[in-house]
Amino acid sequence: MSDTLKTTSRPKNTAYYINSVIGVCIMLFFGYLPTFSTVTPMGMKILGIYIGLLYLWSTVDLIWPSLLGIVVTGFSGYKSVSGLLSAGWGDGTVIYIWLICLFAYFITKSGVSDNIVRGIMSLKIAKGRPWVVSFLFLTAAYAVGALVSMTPACLIVWAFFQKFASEMNYKKGDKYVSFMIVGIALAGLMGFTLFNFRVPGSILIGYIESAGGHVSFVGYSVTAFIVGYGALIVYTLIGKFIVRPDVERIKGGYDFDSGEKMTSYQKQLLGLTVALIVVFIIQSMFSSTVVGQFLTKLGSSGIVVVFLIIMGFIKRKDGSFFADLLDGTKNGVPWPVFYLLTIGMPLAFAMTDETLGIQAMLSGVFDSILGGGVSGFFVFVIFITLLTAVSTQFLLNQIPGMVIFPIASAYCATLNVNPGMLACMITICANASIILPSANPIAGVMHGMSDWITSKDIYKYAIPLVISVWLLCVIVWLVFGNTFFNLFG
């Protein structure tokens, strides 16, 4: 047994150390290469650190490379270690993401996700209608992704679907099984893009607000809904009319267990989630009113803090706190992401630092691709969305936005692009990360479901699905443009 363990662990460790050495070497030595284009010697150092971090984040880990990035950047002379820590951990966007993750933890822990899925799947309209059943599975994952998080959305709905598939005598290799497993993954990810307080959207919104801009919460959500939920409709139609798996056995009907009713605690937490969304809508749509002005002054972080204060103050009948904030801080916050943001955000802002010459170099590349005028706008829309949709298959879905948005946002004024629209579309394309197992944890889990689906089948359905999301983004952007952001701004 021990010999087997040694044999299987060595290749993994070898690859880990090789990738670590490669990434660290890029960080340390890229800056000594000759400068090119408009990039300055300091720009070469920062560019090398950034490229090295991207490599390490994608192949090794998030935490220790981020800490190393802080130290190496500190010794580069660009900014001190203490300055980087202050800029990273003290950034308003990072704090906001921490607060919203803390809030979401209690929703996830309460088990309300199960009730949402059961409620949707037990709707009577599904009886004997295979494609209505299929679409409700996708809708359930989308709803949980929007109201709770993408991880429980996929894991819980997958579990429901596997039970359903087993009782319908489906097995590994059946078209319908593979088609639905991939669709549920995307549904959860698309639901996670509905509101701009989710990662990675909140990171990009933070860039805009740091520059003194404002993003319409409603405009963002309407646009994200049209694309994200629209992609699920398109996928269902593709299944019914093109893929055409065997769904005859579902026509006989299936009684979904409605399960236990929601507890009062679950209802209260779900009510708080809806209340938070309503408050954000009031802040966005009625900013000129007294209430809207108060909420704007309070800010997005302040609004979440108020909700957490209320949740942390109230005690339940058994004497426990309604929300244990200490437990949430320890177990509900994705700390690896915050290590990434601590160095990732300062370096992303450095990409636009004129003294480094990186932005000028990248702008020259973008200019040669985009051209100008109306044609420049068309190419911009197609290029940015495609670049994000492709790169997110190789990088964690937070990273493409952090790399692409700061550079692309420089073209918003000249091409009449609302920065919020740009952030929304990049977020959606970045969350269409379901092809490769390295794209995000959900994709990794899906590739590990070998008892239900093969990697070949994942590629078969995931690639066309990502293409359809990309095309929807392009169509919606070109047709509606800034309409919803201006209408609900």
N, C-alpha and C positions, 0 to 999 in steps of 0.2 A: 504493500500500500504506500509506504513512504517513498519507495523508488519511483512509483508512478507519479506521485505528487511532484517530486523533484524534476522528473522528465517533462511534465506538462507546464511547470512554472518557469523553467529556464527561458524558453523562447519568448514568453511574455515579458520577463524581466529584461532580456536582451534588447527587445524592441523598445522597451521603456527607456533604458539607458541610452541607446543609440539616438532616439528622438530627443531626449533631454540634452545630449551633447550637441546635436545639430542646432537645436533652438537656442541654447546658451551661446554657442559660437556665433550665430547670426547676430544676437544681441550685442556681443562684445566686440566683434571685429568688422561688421558691415560698415560701421562709421569711418573706418580707415581706408575704404575704397575711394578711388578718385570721384570727385563731384561730377554731376552731370546735369544738363539742362539748367534750371534756375536754382537747384537745391544747393544750399550752403553747407560748409563742413559740419556745423551744428545740426543742420537739417538731416545730413547723412546719419549722424548718430541717433537722432530721434526716430528716423525712418527704420534704421536697423533694429532698434529696440522694439518698435511696433511690429515689424515683420516677424521677429523672433518670438514675440509674445503670441501672435496669431498662430504661429506654428505649434508652440507649446500648448496653448489652450486647446487646440484641435486634436493633438496627438497624445498629450501627457496628463495634464491636470489644470485646474483653474487657480488653486490657492498658492502653492509655492512659486509658480512662475510670476504671479502678480506681485508677490512680495519681492521677488528678485528684480522685477521690472522697476519697482520703486527705488531700490538701492542703486541699480545701474543708472537709471535716469538722474538720481541725485548726484552721482559722481560724474555725469556727463557735463555738468556745468549749466544745464538748461534751467533747472529748478532744484531747490534743496529737498531733501527727504521729508523734512517737516512741512515744507510748503506743499509737497505732493499729497501728504497725508491730510493736510488741512483742506486742500482743493478737492480731494476724493471723498473722504468721510464727511467733510463739512458741506459738500455740495447739496443744494436744496433738492435736486432730483433724487439723489441717493437716499436722503432722509425720507422723502415721500414714498419711494418704492419700499423701504423698510416698513413704514407705517401701514401701507396698503397690504403688504404681505402678512403683517401681524393681524390685521382685520380679517383677511381671507382665511387664516389658519383656523379660526374658531368656527367658521362656516363649514370648512372641510371636516374638522374633527367631530362636529355634531352628527354627521351621517345624513345630513339633509339631501345629499346628492342621490342616495338610493331612493328616497321618496320622490324626488323630481323625476327620475327615470321611470319608476313604477307608475307614477301618475300619468306620464305621457304615453307609455306603452300599453296601458289598460284602457285607452280611449276606445269607445265602441266603433268608431269609423274604421278601425283596423281589421275588424272581423271579416275573414275570408278575402281580404284584399292584399295580396302579396307585396305589391309595390308601395302601398300605403304603410304596411308594417315596416318595410325597409326604410322608407323615408322617416318614419317615426323614430327608428333607431338612430338615424343621423341627427334628427331634431333633438332627441334626448341628449346626445353627446354635445351638440351645439349649446343647448340651454345650460347644461352643467358647466361647460367650458366658460360660458359668459358669466354665470352667477357665482361659480365657485373657483374652478381652476381647470387647466387642460389635463393635468395628470389624472385626477379622479374621474374626469369626464371620459377619458379613454379606457382606463382600467375597469371602471364600474360597468360601462356599457358593453365593453368586450365580454365581461363576465356574464352579463344578461344574455348577450347574443350567443355565447358558447353553449349556455344551457338550452336556449331556444333551438340552436342548430342541432344539438345532440338529440333532443326530443323530436325533431323533424327528420331524424335519420340522415343528416348531412355529415360529411366527413372531410378530412384533409384532401385537398386536390379538387374538390367540387368548386365550380366557377362561382357559385353564389357565396360560399364561405369566404373565399379570397377577396371577392369584390366588396363584401360588406366590412371585413376587417380593415381593409385599407380606407374605405370610406369613413368609418367611425373614427379612425385616427385623424383624418383631415377635419372632420366635423368638430372634434374637440379643440383642435388647434385654431380653427376659424372662429369658434365661439370665443376663444380667449382674446381675439382681436377686436371684439365688439366695442369695448369701452377703452378709452385712452389712458385709464389709470393702471392698465396691465403692462407688464414687461413683454416685449421690448418697446411698445408704443410710448410708455411713460418716459423712457430715456430720451426719445426723440422730442417729445413735448418739452422736456426739460431744457433741451438745447434752445428751442424757440423762446421759451419764457425767460431763459437766462439772457437772451438778446433783447428782451423787452417786448416780445411778441405775445400774441394771445391765440389760442386754438379753441374753436367752438366745440364743446363737448357733444352737442346734438348733431352738428354737421359731421363730425368725425364718426359718430355711431351710425348715423343714417348711411353714410358712404360705406362703412365697413360691413353693415348688414346687407346692403345690396350685393356687394361682391362676395362676402363669405357665405351667406345663406343661399345666394344665387348659385354659387359653385356646387352646393349640395343638390339643388334642383337639377342643375345640368348633369351632375353625376348620376342621379337617379334616372333621368331620361336616357342617358347613355346605356345604363344597365338594362332598362326595359326594351329599348329599340335596337341597340347595337350588340351589346354583350349577350343578352338574352339567355341568362342561366335558367336552370330548371327551378321553377318556383311553384309548380303544380301542387306539390304536397302541402304548401302553406294555405292553399285555398280552402282546405277543410276547416281552417280556423285554429286558433291557439289562445287559450285563456291565460293571460299574463296575471300572475299573482299580484294583487294590489298591495299585499303585505300589510304591515302595521301602519296605522295612521300616524301622521306627524305628531310628535310630542309638542307640548306648549313651548318648550325651549327651542325646538327646531323652528317652529312657526315664528317665534320672536326673532331669531337670528335671520331667517329669510326676510322677515319684515324690515329688519335693520338694513339688510343689503339693498332692498328696494328703496328704502328711505334715503340711503346714501346716494343712489343713482338719481333719485328725484331732486335731491339737493344740488347735485352737480348740474342737472338740467336747468334748475332755477338760476344757478350762478351763470350759466352760459347764455340762456335765452332772455333773462330779465335783469341784466346787469345794470340797467338804468334805474330800476326801482330801488327803494330803500333797502329791502331785503337783499336784492342782488348786489348792491354796493357793499353791504355788510359782509356778504359771503366772499366777494372779490377781495376785500381787505383782509379777511380771515385767511384766504388762500386755500388751495387744494390740500396742502399738508395740515393746515389748521382745522379744516373741516373733518378730516379723518381723526385728528387728535381729539376733537370734541366727542366724536362717536366712541373712541376708545376710553375716554374719561368716564363716560356714562356706563359703558360696559364693564369697566374695571371697578366702578364705585358700587354698583348694585349687587346685592347678595341674594342668593336663592333661598328657598325655604329651608334647605338642609344646612345652611350656613356657609356654603361655598360661594365663591365669587361667580358672578354671571360669566365673566371672562377672566381667566387667570393670565394676566399679562406677563408674568415671569415665565410661565410655562410656554406661552406663545413666543416670547423672545428667544427661548432656548431651542424650541422644537419647530416653530412655525416659519422661521425666516430662512430662506435659501442663502446661507452665508457665503458659499463659493461664488455666487453671482456678485456679491458685494466686494469681495476681494478683487474680482475682475473689474468692477466699476471704479474702484479706488485708483487704479492706475490707468484703466481704459479710458475714462472720461477726460482726464488731463491730457493724455496723449491724443485723443480724438480732437480736442480743442487745439492742440499743437499743430495738427494737420492744416489748420487755417491761419496759423501764425505767419504773417507776411515776412518776418525776419528769417524764417527757416527756408523759404522758397519752395516748400512742398506743395502748397496750394497752387502757386503759379505754374508749377510743373504739371500737376494733375489737371488744372484748368486748361492748359494747352492741349492736353490729350483729349479732354472733353470737347473743347472747341473744334478740334479737327474732326471729331465724330459727329457733333451736333449741327455744325453749320450755323445758320442764323434764321431769323424771321419765323414764319409759320412752320416751315419745314423743320426748323430747329426744335420747335415744340413737339412735333410728332415724333421725331427721332429721340428727343429727351424722354418722353413718356415710355416709348418702347425699350429704349436702352436701359434706363434706370430700373424698371420693373424686371426686365429679363436678367440683368446683372445680379439683382438681389435674389431672384428666384433660383438662379443657378448656384451662386456662391453659398446660399444657405444650406445646400445639400452637403457641403463640405465643412462648414463652420457652424458652431452653435448659433441658434437663431437670434441671439442678442448682438452677435458680432457684426454681421453684414450691415445692419443699420448704423452702428457706431462708426463703421469705416466709410460707408457710402453717403450717408445723410449730410455730414458737415461740408463735404465737397459739392454735392448736388444742390444744397440749399443756396449756394452762391448764385445760382441761375434763376432763382424764383422771381426776382424783381424784373429781370430782362425778358423772361418768358411768361410773365403774368401768372405764375403758379403760386397758389396759396401754400405757405409752408406746412400748414396742417394737412392739406391734401397730400403733399409729398410724404409727410410722416406716416399718414394713414396707409398709403399704397406700399411704402417700403415695409411697414410692419406686417401687412397682409402677406406680401411675397416672402418675407423673412420667416413667417410662420407656416408657409407651405413646405415645411422641411420634413418630408416623409420618405424620401427615396433611399438614402444611404443610412446605415445604422449610426453613423457619426453625426447625423444632422441634428438630432436632439434626443433626450432620453426616451421619449415616446417611440420614435423610430427604432431605437435600439431594442426596446421591449418587443415591438412588433416583429422585428427580425428574429427575436428569440422565441417566438411562438411556433416552434417547429412542429408541434403536434397538430397545428391547424393550417399553417400556411408556409410556403417555401419562399426563399428570397427571390426566385425567378418570378413567382406570382406577384410578389410585392412590386417588383420593377414593372411587370406587365400592366398593372393598374395604377400605380403611383405616378409613373412618368406622364401618361396622358392626363391624369388628374391635376398635376402641377401645371402642365401646359394650359389646361382649361382655366385654372385660377389666374395664371398670367394673362391670358387673353381677356378674361373678364375685367381684370384691373385696367388693361389698356382701353377696352371699349368704354367702361364706365368713366374713366378719366377723360377720354376724348369727348364723350357725349355730354357729361355733366360738368366737367371742369370744376370751378370753384363754387358752383351753384349752391350746394347745401351749406358750405361754410359761410357764404355771404348771406344766405337766407336765415340761418339760425345763429349768426355771429353776434 
